Amino acid sequence: MRTISREELYKQVWSRPMTKVAEEYRVTSTALKKTCNRHKIPTPERGYWAKLEHHKPVRRVPLPRLTDTRLDRVHIAGATSERLPEPVSKAGTEARERLMKASGPAAARALTDSGMEEPSTLGATRRAITKARPDAQGFANAQGRGIVSLKIAPSSVDRALRLLCRLFALAETEGYRPKINETGLDLAAEDVTIAFRVDERPRKTPREPAAAELKRRDDNLRWGISKPASPKYDYSPSGRLAIVVHANSCSGLRRTYSDGKTQSIETMLPDVIAGLAEHAALLRERRRAAEECERQQWEAEARRRREEAFSVREKRRLEFVDAIHEQLLERSKLSAVLSYLKTSMAEDANCAQGMSAWIRRRIQQIDALTSPEFLDLSARSAKLDFVEPLSDHNGSDPGGYKGYLSITRLQFWSIDEEKELATSISALEWATQAGLVPESESDDASQGETSGATRPAQR
């Protein structure tokens, strides 16, 4: 909604035709005229601009002064369309200019010829509306597959079909062709389809209640019922046709074109087609915006998945590094104890030899466990990679979390060079293969551990 001063609107309507001013505010000239009347703004009489163009005398009515200050500010609804994308208004303007010129023979015939041959696509519509029975108000309804939705009086059938013939012929010059669907007959161009219908405006006249209705009203009032006993108005066909577009509701675009007091809808067909162009452009813009929104949501979800996968990888990498660090700490502790024992055993060489041998063996195990070769095999076994994976063309992360992940731990390995095969083994198996533990020691060690709890230590 736009707000201007009363004086400014007065200057605008006397500086150029009402249709041009109304187009700027995205309202009809009739609506702008009513706005001027409410605010006591005089407007040029009919023929004013034609007389002015031919240098004939004209009279400009001065703006009267008002005591009601509330009328000084004029609020004009319809500015919602100003928020529409630029391609929408551009599409309507260009289509309107092309149609007003009527350069092509098809366009000229659609604007002037009232006896056009009826296309076969309207055959189902004619059959349906001809067979339809009028309702209580006198209107016949037709709708269904391949049928233009109609609500008109039987006397308006021929005119409505001629109107559709001219509408389809003119629409074809702009690339719109009839398209049959399950609910009706629409106009389609490229990748958009626009549904519409043709209605006959009802005439509203005050209803004269019958004697029975008056008696029922009196009975209702006697019982305290205020509900009217009969309709206030009667509705009947008026002969005024209208084309209603079923698209982009609450968008600010015009959706209804109907007969006026001085202008028939047949002369408004260029405006109807230009309106279809605006609706089609807005549908494309909304589709593009929806696709862009979907793309942004997809990218945001892809980023979230990549960040989640990165966090999982970092956590598992830290767990692997922590396992290495734990082994290195243990090695440092063992080295310190071994150094202490060497110093203490300088006086008694036979003291704590078994412990020193075990510590040296344990250090060898740790050196093997943390060797680059075993670390690489352990990381590959846990499906752990310290190099960041590249995202594929869809933006997904091939290194993302997928189901179960192996435990990150350091392992001993038995490597078969001929078969190029590495097999995970236990610490005892590795120590046996390395010659640190005799093959029979596993049994002796288990027996010793079992009996050691009850047998006193030997000195």
C-alpha positions as CSV (number, residue, x, y, z in Angstrom):
1,M,0.0,0.0,0.0
2,R,1.3,3.4,-1.0
3,T,0.4,6.7,0.7
4,I,0.5,10.1,-1.0
5,S,-1.0,13.5,-0.4
6,R,-4.3,14.6,-1.9
7,E,-2.6,17.4,-3.8
8,E,0.0,15.1,-5.3
9,L,-2.7,12.6,-6.6
10,Y,-4.7,15.6,-8.0
11,K,-1.6,16.7,-10.0
12,Q,-1.0,13.2,-11.3
13,V,-4.5,12.5,-12.6
14,W,-4.6,15.9,-14.4
15,S,-1.1,15.4,-15.9
16,R,-1.7,12.1,-17.8
17,P,-4.6,9.7,-18.4
18,M,-6.0,7.7,-15.5
19,T,-5.0,4.4,-17.0
20,K,-1.4,5.4,-16.9
21,V,-1.6,6.6,-13.3
22,A,-3.5,3.5,-12.3
23,E,-0.8,1.3,-13.9
24,E,1.9,3.0,-11.8
25,Y,0.0,2.1,-8.6
26,R,-0.9,-1.4,-9.9
27,V,-4.6,-0.8,-9.7
28,T,-7.4,-0.5,-12.3
29,S,-8.5,2.9,-13.5
30,T,-11.9,2.3,-12.0
31,A,-10.4,1.7,-8.6
32,L,-8.3,4.8,-8.9
33,K,-11.4,6.8,-9.9
34,K,-13.3,5.6,-6.8
35,T,-10.3,6.5,-4.6
36,C,-10.4,10.0,-6.1
37,N,-14.1,10.3,-5.4
38,R,-13.7,9.3,-1.8
39,H,-11.1,12.0,-1.3
40,K,-13.1,14.7,-3.2
41,I,-10.5,14.8,-6.0
42,P,-11.9,15.9,-9.3
43,T,-10.8,13.9,-12.4
44,P,-10.9,14.8,-16.1
45,E,-14.1,14.2,-17.9
46,R,-14.5,11.7,-20.7
47,G,-12.8,12.8,-23.9
48,Y,-10.6,15.3,-22.0
49,W,-7.3,14.0,-23.3
50,A,-8.6,13.6,-26.9
51,K,-9.7,17.3,-26.9
52,L,-6.4,18.3,-25.4
53,E,-4.5,16.4,-28.1
54,H,-6.5,18.2,-30.9
55,H,-6.0,21.6,-29.2
56,K,-9.7,22.0,-28.4
57,P,-10.7,24.0,-25.3
58,V,-10.9,22.0,-22.1
59,R,-11.7,22.8,-18.5
60,R,-9.6,21.8,-15.5
61,V,-11.6,21.6,-12.3
62,P,-9.7,23.1,-9.3
63,L,-9.0,21.0,-6.2
64,P,-11.6,22.0,-3.6
65,R,-10.6,22.6,0.0
66,L,-11.8,20.3,2.7
67,T,-12.2,20.7,6.4
68,D,-11.8,17.0,7.1
69,T,-8.0,16.6,7.5
70,R,-8.3,12.8,7.4
71,L,-8.8,13.0,3.6
72,D,-5.5,14.8,3.1
73,R,-3.6,11.5,3.0
74,V,-4.6,9.0,0.2
75,H,-3.9,5.3,0.7
76,I,-3.8,3.2,-2.5
77,A,-3.9,-0.5,-2.1
78,G,-2.3,-2.7,-4.8
79,A,1.3,-1.9,-4.2
80,T,1.9,-5.5,-3.2
81,S,2.8,-6.1,-6.9
82,E,5.7,-3.7,-6.5
83,R,7.5,-6.4,-4.6
84,L,7.1,-8.7,-7.6
85,P,10.3,-9.6,-9.4
86,E,11.3,-7.4,-12.3
87,P,10.9,-10.1,-15.0
88,V,7.1,-10.3,-14.1
89,S,6.3,-6.7,-14.9
90,K,8.6,-6.7,-17.8
91,A,6.9,-9.8,-19.3
92,G,3.5,-8.1,-19.0
93,T,4.6,-4.8,-20.5
94,E,6.3,-6.5,-23.5
95,A,3.3,-8.7,-24.2
96,R,0.9,-5.8,-24.0
97,E,3.0,-3.7,-26.4
98,R,3.2,-6.5,-28.9
99,L,-0.6,-7.2,-28.7
100,M,-1.6,-3.6,-29.0
101,K,0.4,-3.3,-32.2
102,A,-1.4,-6.4,-33.6
103,S,1.2,-6.7,-36.2
104,G,0.6,-10.4,-37.0
105,P,-2.5,-11.5,-39.1
106,A,-3.5,-14.0,-36.3
107,A,-3.5,-11.3,-33.7
108,A,-5.4,-8.8,-35.9
109,R,-8.0,-11.5,-36.7
110,A,-8.5,-12.3,-33.1
111,L,-9.0,-8.7,-32.2
112,T,-11.4,-7.8,-35.0
113,D,-13.1,-11.0,-36.4
114,S,-16.1,-12.1,-34.4
115,G,-17.0,-15.0,-36.8
116,M,-13.9,-17.1,-36.3
117,E,-14.0,-20.8,-36.8
118,E,-14.4,-22.7,-33.6
119,P,-11.4,-24.9,-32.8
120,S,-11.9,-28.6,-32.2
121,T,-10.5,-28.2,-28.6
122,L,-13.7,-26.4,-27.7
123,G,-15.9,-29.2,-28.9
124,A,-16.1,-30.8,-25.4
125,T,-16.8,-27.4,-23.8
126,R,-19.7,-26.7,-26.3
127,R,-21.3,-30.1,-25.8
128,A,-21.0,-29.9,-22.0
129,I,-22.5,-26.4,-21.6
130,T,-25.3,-27.1,-24.2
131,K,-26.4,-30.2,-22.2
132,A,-26.1,-28.5,-18.8
133,R,-29.4,-27.6,-17.1
134,P,-29.6,-24.1,-15.5
135,D,-29.8,-23.9,-11.7
136,A,-32.4,-22.0,-9.7
137,Q,-30.7,-18.7,-10.5
138,G,-30.5,-19.4,-14.2
139,F,-26.9,-20.3,-14.5
140,A,-25.6,-23.4,-16.3
141,N,-22.3,-25.1,-15.2
142,A,-19.8,-27.0,-17.2
143,Q,-16.5,-28.5,-16.1
144,G,-14.5,-31.7,-16.4
145,R,-11.7,-33.2,-18.5
146,G,-10.9,-31.0,-21.5
147,I,-13.7,-28.5,-20.7
148,V,-13.3,-24.8,-19.9
149,S,-15.0,-24.2,-16.6
150,L,-18.1,-22.2,-17.3
151,K,-20.9,-20.7,-15.2
152,I,-23.1,-18.7,-17.6
153,A,-26.7,-18.4,-18.6
154,P,-27.9,-20.4,-21.7
155,S,-28.4,-17.1,-23.6
156,S,-24.6,-16.3,-23.2
157,V,-23.3,-19.6,-24.5
158,D,-22.6,-18.5,-28.0
159,R,-20.9,-15.3,-26.9
160,A,-18.8,-17.1,-24.4
161,L,-17.6,-19.6,-27.0
162,R,-16.8,-16.8,-29.4
163,L,-14.9,-15.2,-26.7
164,L,-12.9,-18.4,-26.1
165,C,-12.2,-18.7,-29.8
166,R,-10.7,-15.2,-29.9
167,L,-8.9,-15.7,-26.6
168,F,-7.2,-18.9,-27.9
169,A,-6.3,-17.3,-31.2
170,L,-4.7,-14.3,-29.5
171,A,-3.0,-16.4,-26.9
172,E,-1.4,-18.6,-29.7
173,T,0.4,-15.5,-31.0
174,E,2.2,-15.3,-27.6
175,G,3.0,-19.0,-27.5
176,Y,0.1,-20.2,-25.4
177,R,-1.8,-23.3,-26.5
178,P,-4.8,-25.2,-25.0
179,K,-3.8,-28.1,-22.8
180,I,-6.2,-30.8,-21.8
181,N,-6.1,-32.1,-18.2
182,E,-8.4,-34.0,-15.9
183,T,-10.0,-30.9,-14.4
184,G,-10.4,-28.7,-17.4
185,L,-8.8,-27.0,-20.4
186,D,-5.9,-24.7,-19.6
187,L,-3.5,-22.5,-21.5
188,A,0.1,-23.7,-21.5
189,A,3.3,-22.0,-22.6
190,E,6.7,-23.8,-22.4
191,D,7.0,-25.1,-18.9
192,V,4.0,-23.3,-17.2
193,T,0.2,-24.0,-17.3
194,I,-2.4,-21.5,-16.3
195,A,-6.0,-22.5,-15.5
196,F,-8.9,-20.1,-16.0
197,R,-12.6,-20.0,-16.1
198,V,-15.4,-17.9,-17.7
199,D,-18.2,-16.7,-15.5
200,E,-21.3,-14.5,-16.0
201,R,-21.7,-11.9,-13.3
202,P,-25.0,-12.1,-11.5
203,R,-27.4,-9.2,-11.3
204,K,-28.4,-8.5,-7.7
205,T,-31.9,-7.1,-7.1
206,P,-33.8,-6.6,-3.8
207,R,-36.1,-9.5,-3.1
208,E,-39.8,-9.0,-2.5
209,P,-40.7,-11.6,0.1
210,A,-43.8,-13.7,-0.6
211,A,-46.7,-13.9,1.9
212,A,-45.5,-17.3,3.2
213,E,-42.0,-15.8,3.8
214,L,-43.5,-12.8,5.6
215,K,-45.5,-15.1,7.8
216,R,-42.4,-17.2,8.6
217,R,-40.5,-14.0,9.4
218,D,-43.2,-12.9,11.9
219,D,-43.2,-16.4,13.5
220,N,-39.4,-16.3,13.8
221,L,-39.5,-12.9,15.5
222,R,-42.3,-14.1,17.8
223,W,-40.0,-16.9,19.0
224,G,-37.0,-14.6,19.2
225,I,-35.2,-15.9,16.1
226,S,-33.6,-13.0,14.2
227,K,-32.4,-15.2,11.3
228,P,-33.9,-13.9,8.0
229,A,-36.7,-16.1,6.7
230,S,-35.8,-15.4,3.0
231,P,-32.8,-14.1,1.1
232,K,-32.4,-10.4,1.0
233,Y,-31.5,-10.3,-2.8
234,D,-32.4,-12.2,-5.9
235,Y,-29.6,-13.1,-8.3
236,S,-30.1,-13.5,-12.0
237,P,-27.9,-13.5,-15.2
238,S,-26.7,-10.1,-16.2
239,G,-25.1,-10.9,-19.5
240,R,-21.7,-9.5,-18.2
241,L,-18.9,-12.1,-18.8
242,A,-15.7,-12.3,-16.9
243,I,-12.4,-14.3,-17.3
244,V,-11.0,-15.4,-14.0
245,V,-7.4,-16.6,-13.8
246,H,-6.6,-19.4,-11.3
247,A,-3.0,-18.6,-10.4
248,N,-0.9,-16.6,-8.0
249,S,-3.6,-15.7,-5.5
250,C,-2.7,-12.8,-3.1
251,S,0.2,-11.8,-5.4
252,G,-1.0,-8.4,-6.5
253,L,-1.5,-9.5,-10.1
254,R,-4.8,-9.0,-11.7
255,R,-6.8,-12.2,-11.9
256,T,-10.3,-11.0,-13.0
257,Y,-11.3,-9.3,-16.3
258,S,-15.0,-8.5,-16.8
259,D,-17.4,-6.5,-18.9
260,G,-17.7,-2.9,-17.7
261,K,-20.2,-0.2,-18.3
262,T,-18.6,1.1,-21.4
263,Q,-16.0,-1.6,-22.3
264,S,-16.6,-5.2,-23.3
265,I,-14.3,-8.0,-22.3
266,E,-13.6,-8.7,-26.0
267,T,-11.7,-5.4,-26.2
268,M,-9.7,-6.3,-23.1
269,L,-8.2,-9.5,-24.6
270,P,-4.8,-7.9,-25.0
271,D,-4.8,-7.1,-21.3
272,V,-5.9,-10.7,-20.5
273,I,-3.0,-12.2,-22.5
274,A,-0.6,-9.7,-21.0
275,G,-1.8,-10.7,-17.6
276,L,-1.3,-14.4,-18.5
277,A,2.3,-13.5,-19.4
278,E,2.8,-11.9,-16.0
279,H,1.3,-14.9,-14.2
280,A,3.5,-17.2,-16.2
281,A,6.6,-15.2,-15.4
282,L,5.7,-15.2,-11.7
283,L,5.2,-18.9,-11.7
284,R,8.6,-19.3,-13.2
285,E,10.2,-17.0,-10.7
286,R,8.5,-18.8,-7.8
287,R,9.7,-22.1,-9.2
288,R,13.2,-20.8,-9.6
289,A,13.1,-19.4,-6.0
290,A,11.9,-22.8,-4.8
291,E,14.6,-24.6,-6.6
292,E,17.2,-22.2,-5.3
293,C,15.9,-22.7,-1.7
294,E,16.0,-26.4,-2.2
295,R,19.6,-26.2,-3.5
296,Q,20.6,-24.1,-0.5
297,Q,19.0,-26.6,1.8
298,W,20.7,-29.4,0.1
299,E,24.1,-27.7,0.3
300,A,23.5,-26.9,4.0
301,E,22.7,-30.6,4.6
302,A,25.8,-31.6,2.6
303,R,27.9,-29.3,4.7
304,R,26.4,-30.7,7.9
305,R,27.1,-34.2,6.8
306,R,30.7,-33.3,5.9
307,E,31.2,-31.5,9.2
308,E,29.8,-34.5,11.0
309,A,32.0,-36.9,9.1
310,F,35.0,-34.7,9.7
311,S,34.3,-34.7,13.5
312,V,34.0,-38.5,13.5
313,R,37.3,-38.8,11.6
314,E,39.0,-36.4,13.9
315,K,37.7,-38.2,17.0
316,R,38.9,-41.6,15.7
317,R,42.3,-40.1,14.7
318,L,42.8,-38.7,18.2
319,E,41.8,-42.1,19.7
320,F,44.5,-43.7,17.5
321,V,47.1,-41.1,18.5
322,D,46.1,-41.5,22.1
323,A,46.8,-45.2,21.8
324,I,50.3,-44.5,20.4
325,H,50.9,-42.0,23.1
326,E,49.9,-44.4,25.8
327,Q,52.4,-47.0,24.4
328,L,55.1,-44.4,24.3
329,L,54.4,-43.4,27.9
330,E,54.6,-47.0,28.9
331,R,57.9,-47.4,27.0
332,S,59.3,-44.3,28.8
333,K,58.2,-45.8,32.1
334,L,59.8,-49.1,31.3
335,S,63.0,-47.5,30.2
336,A,63.3,-45.6,33.4
337,V,62.8,-48.8,35.4
338,L,65.3,-50.6,33.3
339,S,67.9,-47.8,33.8
340,Y,67.3,-48.0,37.5
341,L,67.8,-51.7,37.5
342,K,71.0,-51.5,35.6
343,T,72.4,-49.1,38.2
344,S,71.2,-51.2,41.0
345,M,72.6,-54.4,39.5
346,A,76.1,-53.0,39.2
347,E,76.9,-54.5,42.6
348,D,75.0,-57.8,42.2
349,A,74.8,-58.9,38.6
350,N,72.4,-61.8,39.3
351,C,69.8,-59.6,41.0
352,A,66.5,-59.0,39.1
353,Q,67.7,-60.4,35.8
354,G,64.3,-61.9,35.0
355,M,62.6,-58.5,35.5
356,S,65.2,-56.8,33.3
357,A,64.7,-59.4,30.5
358,W,60.9,-59.0,30.7
359,I,61.2,-55.2,30.5
360,R,63.5,-55.4,27.5
361,R,61.1,-57.8,25.8
362,R,58.2,-55.5,26.6
363,I,60.1,-52.5,25.1
364,Q,60.7,-54.6,21.9
365,Q,57.0,-55.3,21.7
366,I,56.1,-51.6,22.1
367,D,58.8,-50.7,19.5
368,A,57.2,-53.2,17.1
369,L,53.6,-52.1,17.9
370,T,54.5,-48.4,17.2
371,S,56.6,-49.0,14.2
372,P,55.5,-47.2,11.0
373,E,54.7,-50.4,9.2
374,F,52.5,-51.7,12.0
375,L,50.9,-48.3,12.6
376,D,50.0,-48.1,8.9
377,L,48.5,-51.6,8.9
378,S,46.5,-50.9,12.1
379,A,45.1,-47.6,10.7
380,R,44.1,-49.3,7.4
381,S,42.5,-52.2,9.4
382,A,40.4,-49.6,11.3
383,K,39.6,-47.8,8.0
384,L,41.3,-44.8,9.4
385,D,42.8,-42.3,7.0
386,F,44.8,-39.3,8.0
387,V,44.4,-37.6,4.6
388,E,41.2,-35.7,4.1
389,P,39.0,-37.3,1.3
390,L,37.9,-35.2,-1.6
391,S,34.2,-34.5,-2.0
392,D,32.5,-36.0,-5.1
393,H,30.7,-34.0,-7.8
394,N,27.4,-34.1,-5.7
395,G,29.1,-32.5,-2.7
396,S,28.9,-35.6,-0.6
397,D,31.8,-36.7,1.5
398,P,33.0,-40.2,0.6
399,G,34.7,-40.5,3.9
400,G,31.6,-39.8,5.8
401,Y,30.1,-42.0,8.5
402,K,28.6,-45.2,7.0
403,G,27.3,-47.8,9.5
404,Y,29.7,-49.6,11.8
405,L,33.3,-48.3,12.2
406,S,36.1,-50.5,13.4
407,I,37.7,-49.8,16.8
408,T,40.8,-47.7,16.6
409,R,43.6,-49.7,18.3
410,L,47.2,-50.7,17.8
411,Q,47.7,-54.3,16.7
412,F,50.5,-56.8,16.0
413,W,50.8,-58.2,12.5
414,S,52.1,-61.3,10.8
415,I,53.3,-60.3,7.3
416,D,53.6,-62.8,4.5
417,E,55.8,-61.1,1.9
418,E,55.2,-63.7,-0.8
419,K,51.4,-63.5,-0.6
420,E,51.5,-59.8,0.3
421,L,49.2,-60.5,3.1
422,A,49.1,-59.1,6.7
423,T,47.2,-60.9,9.4
424,S,46.4,-59.5,12.8
425,I,47.8,-61.6,15.7
426,S,48.0,-61.4,19.4
427,A,50.9,-60.1,21.4
428,L,51.9,-63.6,22.5
429,E,51.8,-64.9,18.9
430,W,54.0,-62.0,17.8
431,A,56.4,-62.5,20.7
432,T,56.6,-66.2,19.8
433,Q,57.3,-65.5,16.1
434,A,59.9,-62.8,17.1
435,G,61.7,-65.4,19.2
436,L,61.1,-63.4,22.4
437,V,59.0,-66.2,24.0
438,P,59.7,-69.9,23.5
439,E,56.9,-71.8,21.8
440,S,56.4,-74.0,24.9
441,E,56.3,-70.9,27.2
442,S,52.7,-70.3,26.5
443,D,51.7,-73.5,28.2
444,D,54.3,-73.2,30.9
445,A,53.3,-69.6,31.6
446,S,49.7,-70.5,31.9
447,Q,50.5,-73.3,34.3
448,G,52.8,-71.1,36.3
449,E,50.2,-68.4,36.6
450,T,47.7,-71.0,37.8
451,S,50.0,-72.6,40.4
452,G,51.8,-69.5,41.4
453,A,49.0,-68.3,43.6
454,T,49.4,-71.4,46.0
455,R,53.1,-72.1,45.7
456,P,55.6,-70.0,47.7
457,A,58.2,-68.1,45.9
458,Q,61.6,-69.9,45.4
459,R,64.7,-68.0,46.5
